[in-house]
Amino acid sequence: MSPIRNVVICSAGVGSRLGLDMPKCLAPIEGRPLIHWQLDLLQDIENVIIVVGYQASQVMKAVLEKRPDAIFAVNHEYLTTNTLDSMLMGISRLEEPFIYLDGDLLVDSQAIGRIAEAPCPCIGIKRTYSEQPVCVKLGTGKQAGLVVGFTRELLEYEWTGLAKLNPHEAKAAKGAQYVYHAVERVLPVAAVEIDCVEIDTKRDLEEARLWMKDQALSSDFGKSVAVR
């Protein structure tokens, strides 16, 4: 399999529900900004593209501390646009598959490698845990192991905010609202079960800190994962 050379992290939003007056990607987790934990798992990926907006200079500074070669795209309209708009800015020049990662998502140490090795397109899923999930419909029979739909109905698994996509297919979704709307256009797609935690609220942040303490006990967390 060809290596995945590109990852896009969308970190442009205000994160108003978190109430910390900072982008969610800068939320402190065990003494480090969230995005540093993400970057630890992306060391083997050649191009890391960060889409910034709210407090862009602070986000860029934090990223450059860990990843001096990071590429930035600026969403100046972050107050009136959405995650899909930000992602499209990040992939504007890409011609090959890329990994998409929400800027408020912490994933386990194996998640990036598993997504990289899965067929393209694919998405990360987890047993439903969040307060307002976008759940996934899983196929049966010949479509077992595939996501065949998205729904706000409460189901067993939810969409996590981690995916591997083709840029030309994603760009065709311009005008929609969210990243999963771009995935809907190419269903069915492969499902990759991961462990993760998303941070939207202060309660989520406390749960994420506990989750990270557990993850940090793993001897391989924070080490780069081969993506070939």
N, C-alpha and C positions, 0 to 999 in steps of 0.2 A: 504494500500500500504506500502511496506517495505520502510524504510527511505533510501535516497541516502546518502551514507557515504563518497563518494570520489568526489573530483573535481580536474581537471588538468588544470593549467594555463600555456600556452606556452609563455615564455618571453626570448627566447634565441637570437633573432635576433638583428642586428645592428641598424635598424631603420634609414638608411642613408637618406631616403627622408625627414625625419623630420629635419635633420640638426642641432641637439642639442648636438651631441657627447655624447649621452647617450641612453640606451635602451628606447623604447617608454613607457614601463611600469613605468619608473621613471619621465616621463614628468610632470611638475608641473600643477596641476589643483586646483585652489582656495587655494593655499598655501600648498597642499599635493601632494605627488606622486600619479599618476594614480592608482597604485596597491593598495594603501591604501583604495581608494574608493571601489575597487573590494572586498577587504578582509572584509570591513564592512558588505557586503551583504552575506558573507559566514560563519558567526559566528556559525551557527547551523550545519555546515557540519563537520563531525569528522576528515576527512583527507584532507588537502589541499596540493596538490603536485604542486610545481613550477618547471618548466623546465627552467634552466638558461644557458647562454652561454657567450655572449658579456657582459663585465663588471660584471661577475657573482658575485663577492664579494660585489659590491655595491647593486645589486638587492637583494642578500641574507640578507644584513644588513637591507635594507628597509623593507623587508618582516618580519624579526624577530622582528622588533619594534612593529608590530601589531599582529603577529602570531608566538609566540615562539615555537610552536609545529609543524611548517610547515615542510614538507618533500621536499627535493630538489633532482632533477635529473640534471646532468650536460651534456649538449650537447657540447663536445669539438670541434665538427666539424661544428659549427654554421655558418661558412662562406660558406660552400659547401653543406649544407643540407637545409631542408625546414620544414614547420610547421608540416607536417605529421610525418616526422622523429622524431621531438621533442615530439610530442604527444605519439608516440610509446615508446619512452624512459620513459615517465611519467607513462604509464600504464603497463609497463613490468611485474609487479607482481600482477596486478589487475585481479580478477575473477568475479567481479560483476559490474553492470552498473555504469557509472560515468558521471559527467557533464564535458564537455569540454568548456573552455573559452579562447578566444584569449587574449593575454597580452596587446593588444592595444585597447581593447573594454570597453567602459563604458555602463552599462545597467541600466534600470530603476529599482526602488526598488522592483517591483513585478516579474521581469523576472526570477530570479533564482527559486522562488517558483513555478511559472507556468510551467517551464521546468521540475522541479522535479516531479510535479503531472501528467504530460502528459505521454502517453504511450511511451515505449522505443522500438526502437529509435525514436527521434524527434529532430527537429531543430528550432531555433529561426529565424523568418523572419521579415522584415520591408518593408514598402513601399519604393521603390527604391529612394535612396538619394545620394549615393556616386558616385565618378567620374568614377571608373572602376569596376562596380559591377559584381558579379557572381549572376545572377538572377535565380529565381526558376520558374519552371512550376508547376502550381497547377492543381490538378485533378478536374474532374466534375462528376456529377452523384454519383455512389457508391464510387468514390474516392474523393469526395468533402472534403476539409479540409486536404488533403494530398499533400505532395510534390512528384511529379512524375518525375522530371528531373531538371537538372541544365543547364544553357546556358549563353553565353556571349551576346546573343541577349538582347536588352533592353526590359524588361517586368515590370509589375506592382510591383512585390516584389523581394527582394534580400535576399540572405543568409547573416547572420549577423556575424557568428563566435561564436555562442552559440549553444550547442547541448547536448543531452543525448544519450549515445551510449553504446553498449555492447562491452567489450574489445576483446572478441574472434572474433567478426565481424570486428572490427577496425584493429586488427592485421593481418587479412587476406589481407588487402590492402597494406601491405609492398611493397615498390618499386614504388608506385604512388607518386605524388608530393604534393598534398594539402589535407587537412582534408575533404573537400567536396567530394573528390574522394573516400574516405572510405565510405561516406554516399551513394554515387551512387550505391555501391554494394548491398545495402539493401533496395533500393526504392521499393514501396513508403513508406514514413515515415510521421509521424504526423507533422503538421505545427503549431507553436506557435507564434502568432504575439506579438512582443515586441517593446519597444522604446529603442533606443541605439544610440551611436555615435562612430565611429571608427576613430583612429588617425593615419594618414599616413604622413601628410604634416603639415607645419606651419599654413596653412589656416585651416586645420582640427582641429588643436590645439586651435585656437581662437574660432572656432565654438563649440568645446567641452567645453570650459570655459563658454561660454554663456549658453549652454545646461545644464551644471551642476548648474549654478546659478538658473535656473528655477527648476531643480530637488530638489535642496537644500531647496526650499520653501515648499516642501512637508513635512508634519510632520513625515512621517514614513521613509524618506530616511536615509540610514545609520544605520537603525536598522536591526537586524537579522530577517530573514523570515523563518518561520517553513517550513521544507522540508519533512514532513511525509505525 
